[in-house]
C-alpha cells in the first residue's frame, strides 16, 4: 500500500528529473561551500597567524598555491590576511549565488509539479461521470482536492527539499570533517541518531493529539457557525446565555488541549536542547583533549569544528518532523490517488454529430440508478421534432431521469433512445449535451457576474445575446434593478438570488446555446403563474424548430403543449393533447379536476 | 463582498499600535507569561555572548596554552551553559504557547459574547462566513503574531545589547567595524521583508482563488456536465494555477535573494574584522580566541536584525486581521436596553427574572414608521392593536412588509418613529430578553443545532422533561417520524440539522416553540415544506395551541390563514384590508384575488401526490 503511494509520489516528479538533478548538484556544492568558509578562518589562524603547515583538502591547497604557496602566507601577514578575507567573501558570494540558483531551479521544479498536479486533479474531477458526482460526498471530495493537495504542496515545495538537504548535509559534512579529524567528526555526530529518533517518535505520537485538537477546533467552529446562522432562533428563545456557555465550554476545552500540546512541544524542544547542548559541549571538551593531549588538532581546526557542530543542530532536530511529514504526505497521496484513479467518463469523442432537430424516440427503455431498481420500465415515447411536449408525473416517477438519459448523463440499461433515427449512444457526448439544454429545478450558478452566468457557454462576451435571453426568461428587469445590474456577482461570494430568480437565470443561460432540444425540468416551480405564462409565451415566440420538453405538475404549465405524456411507474400511462386526455378520463383528468376544482371551490 | 476589494483595503495597511495595545489588553490575566517570555529571551541573548566567551576561553587557556589546568571547571561551565539554554527554552515556549492559547480563548469569547448582543441590522449587513473568519482565522493570526513577539524581542534586544557591550569592553575598534554594518543590514532587511510580504499576500490571494475554484468545480460538476463547460472551466483553472506558479516563484526568488545579500554585507564586515584582528593578533594586541569571538559575533549578529525585520513584517501583515477583530468587538447594537432597564430586568446574560412581569400578549403599534435602509420606508405611520390572545394572520406579497411587522413585534428591529407597546407598556421600557424569552418563533427556513432531536426540542425550554418534549412532538405530528428513526429522539440531527429533510426540521422547530410555552406565537411560513397529512395535524393542534396566546401567522398556504381571528392584508407597508376570512371573501377585494390565485397553485402539488 505504502509502496504504491511512494511510487505515485515519485510519479509526480516525472518530467522534472533534470531540473531536480541540477538542483541537487547546486545544493551539494552550496553545502560544501558552507563547510569551506570556516576552513578559511582555520587556515588563517594556523598558517597565517601561526606557522603550522597547511592541512586542507586539495582544491584549497590549489588556491594557496595560486597565491604563492604556503611559505608566502607567512612572508607578508597583512597581504595574506587581505587575501584570506577576500577568499572568505568570495566563498560566501559563490555560496549565495548557488543558493539563488538552486532556489530558482527548485522552485521551478516544485511549482511546476504542484501546478501540474493541481490541474490534473481539477480536470480529472471535471471529467468524472455524472454518476460519480451524484453519489460522491462533495465535502470529502473538496477536502481531498484542497486540504490534501495543500499537504502535498507543502511537502513538495518544503519538506522534500529539507529531507534531501539534510541527507546531503550529512554526507558532505561527514566527508569534510573526517578529512580534518575523523574521531572528532564522529563525536560531532554521535548524538545525531538519538536526536532524530526522539523527535521522530515524538511527532508520531502527537499525531493523535493534533487530530483531537482539530476536532475540538471544528467543534467550536460549528457552535459559532450554528449560532450565527441561527441568530433569529437564539434571539427568539432568549438563549444568548445558553449559547455563550456552550461556546465558552468548547473554547475552554480547546484552550486546554492547545496548552497541553504546546507544553509537549516545549518539553521536546528543551529536551532536544539538552541533547544537542551536550553534543556541543562534547565537541568543545574533546576538541581540547585532542588538541592538548594528542596534539592531533590545531587551534584553527578546533574553531572550524565548533562552527560545524552548530550547522547540524537545527536540521537534525527538524529531521524528525520531516520524516513524520513524509508519513502524513503519503496519506494525502493515497487520498488524492483514489480520486485520480476513478474512471473518467468515456466522452465518445469520435461519435457522430448528426442534426438533432428530428424526432426523439424512446424504445423499450429500462433504467435504474442502482442494480435491481427500475425507475423506467420498458418506456416507449415518441416526440415529434420541433414540437412542444409536456410530461406530467409524480415524485419519483422518473421524469427527471428522462432528461438525464437524453443527455447521456446516464446510460440506459436496455432499450434505445434515438434522435432523428440515430441512436444517441453513437453520438459524441459533447455534441449531444451541447445541443440539448436542460434547466433544473435547483440550478447551480457560478460565482461570476450575472452577465457571465447567462453567457456561460460563450467564449467571448456578447452582451446583446445575453440581454435578449434574459428578456425571454423574464429576468431582465430583476437584473436591472440590482445596484450593479448585469455585473452583480452571484453565488458563494456574491448576492444570493431567490429560487425563482435563479431558475430564470438558468433558463436564460440555456437559451444562449441555441439548443435543438430544450428541457425544463420542473424549472418554473419557484416562478409565479403569471411569470410562468409570460416565459412560455416568449419561448413559443422565439422557438424555431426547437424541440421543447416541459416537465411539471402544474396543469396550467402543461396544457398548451402539442402533446402531453403522463408518466407512471416508469411507463407512459397516457398520452395525447390536453383535450384528448381530458376525454380519456384517466390520471390527467383526475389531476386536472383536483387542480381546477380546488380553485373553483374557492 | 467582492474579494478584490477586500484584498485592496488589506494592502495599504500601516501598523497601528493602538490596535495592538487593545489586543494585548486581553492578556491582563496572562501578564506573567509576557514577562517570562521576555526575560527568558533576554537571558538567552546574554547567554549567546557568554558561550562565545567560553569558546575563546577554550582556545586561549587550554589549546593555545597547551594546558589542561582548570578543565573540570570548563566542563562544568560548558555543560551548565547548555542546560540553562534548555531550561530557558522550556520556559519561553511554555509561556508563549500558554499566552497564545489564553489570548485566543479570551478574545474569541469576547467576540462571541459581543455577537450575541448585536442587533439584526448588523447581521443583515454582515455575512456569516465573514463573521466566522473574524472569530477564527483573524483571531489566531493576530494572537500568534503578538504572543511570540515577546521572546523574539527580548532575545533580539538583549543579544544586540550584550553583544555590543561585551565587544566594546573587549576591543572597541573591532566592535566599531561590526557596529557599522548593522544599520546597513537593518535597511536591507526591511527592504526585503516588505517585498517578501507583498509577494506572500499575492500568493495567499491566488491560493484562495484556487480553493474557491475547486469548490465550485466540485459543487457545480453536474451543471458543468449538462452545459458541456469542462473545457472552459479547465482553461480558467489552468490560468489561475499558472498565475499561482509565477507568484510563488517570485516569492521564493525574492526570499532567496535576501539571504545572500545580507550574507555578503556580513562577510565584508567579518572580512574587515579578520584583517584588522589578524594584524592585532600578530602584534599581540588580542588573542586568537578573541579574534575568533569577533568573527563569530559578526556572523551571529545578523539573526537579531533579521528577526526584528520579520517581527515588523508580521505585525504589518496581521494588522488587517487585528483591526477586523477589533471591529467586531467595537460593533454597536442598534437595540440597547437602557441602564435603568438593565438595572431592573438584568441583561442578556444575567437576567433578573424575579423582577419580570408576566406577558399578557396585548400588542399595539402606534404611528410606527420603519425602514431597513434610510430613505426606503417599509412601514409608514402604521397602526395596529391586537388583543391578548388574538390570532392574527398576515397576508401580502413578498416585500409587502408582513415579516417586518413580525420582526418589530419580536423587537428584532426598532422603529425609527412611533412606538410599539406590549401590555400597554413601551417595548423599550423592558429588556429584550424579557420579551424574547416569551416568544415562540417558527421560521420557514428552520434552523436546528447539532445534537439530538431531543436537545433541539428542549432548546425551547431548558428544563423541559422528556415527557414534555414528546408531547410537543406528538402535537405537531413529529412523533411518528421520530419513532421510525433507529435512535428515536436521540437521533443526531447533524450540523444545522443537515440529516433531516426541511419538512422534518420544520416540525421539530415547531415542537421546540411549543415546548417554550410562549405568550406570543410567531409563525413565519412555518409549515410550507410539511406534507399535507402533517399539516392537517398541525392545524388541528393549532386550535388548542393558539388558544389564549397572541399569535402572528404569515402563511403561504392560505388554508392556515382561514381560521385566524383577524386577517390583515398588507401591501406596500400599509394595511389595505382587514377582517375575518368570511368578511374579506365577501368584500371580493385584494384578499379574494390573492386567495383564489394561490389556492389553485397550492392544490397543484397536492393533486400530483395522488398520481
Interface residues (C-beta under 8 A of the other chain):
Chain A: X41 X44 X45 X48 X49 X77 X78 X81 X82 X84 X85 X86 X88 X89 X92 X93 X95 X96 X97 X99 X100 X102 X103 X104 X106 X107 X108 X111 X112 X114 X115 X118 X119 X122 X123 X125 X126 X127 X128 X130 X133 X134 X138 X141 X142 X145 X146 X149 X157 X220 X221 X222 X224 X225 X226 X227 X228 X229 X230 X231 X232 X233 X234 X235 X236 X237 X238 X239 X240 X241 X242 X243 X244 X247 X248 X251 X252 X254 X255 X258 X259 X262 X263 X265 X266 X267 X269 X270 X271 X273 X274 X276 X277 X278 X280 X281 X284 X285 X287 X288 X289 X291 X292 X293 X295 X297 X299 X302 X303 X306 X307 X392 X393 X394 X395 X397 X407 X409 X430 X433 X434 X438 X440 X443 X444 X446 X447 X456 X457 X459 X489 X491 X492 X493 X494 X509 X513 X528 X529 X553 X554 X555 X566 X568 X587 X590 X591 X594 X595 X596 X598 X599 X601 X602
Chain B: X1 X2 X3 X54 X55 X58 X59 X62 X63 X64 X66 X67 X68 X71 X74 X75 X78 X79 X81 X82 X83 X85 X86 X87 X89 X90 X93 X94 X97 X98 X100 X101 X102 X104 X105 X108 X109 X112 X113 X115 X116 X117 X120 X123 X128 X131 X132 X135 X136 X210 X211 X212 X213 X214 X215 X216 X217 X218 X219 X220 X221 X222 X223 X224 X225 X226 X227 X228 X229 X230 X232 X233 X234 X237 X238 X241 X242 X244 X245 X248 X249 X252 X253 X255 X256 X257 X259 X260 X261 X263 X264 X266 X267 X268 X270 X271 X272 X274 X275 X278 X279 X281 X282 X288 X291 X292 X295 X296 X348 X349 X350 X351 X410 X412 X432 X433 X436 X437 X438 X439 X440 X441 X443 X447 X449 X450 X459 X460 X462 X495 X496 X509 X512 X516 X522 X595 X596 X597 X599 X600 X601 X602 X603 X604 X605 X606 X607 X608 X609 X610 X611
